[in-house]
């Protein structure tokens, strides 16, 4: 059994405090807060959150940072861009290994051919299957883009 996200975050938090790593502290505290919220939500189990929920939680935090980063790029705020990028890099270390774009393309093509999905009308079905299979190892936005390209060559 691998260490829970919460345990890994707490250990990393101690290291970041010793090292006075500001970016690390910000990112790790954000994960810790999100875990606490997830554990207290209605329907949460006493055993904490599942590995799948952990991945979704990190992906959500990463998406928030990327959205902020996009805004700061448009506003030409390198100071704020740096903060978001530092947190993004730390958050990414808590995700399972991410597939390359090429690997995602191959897997989505395989899923499409195995399920005879080739029409633009199959978008929803292929998207669902792709997210189910690749969810923790690929970003939803990228999966969506590749699914659309696969069905609309």
Beta strands, then each sheet from edge to edge (+ up, - down):
end
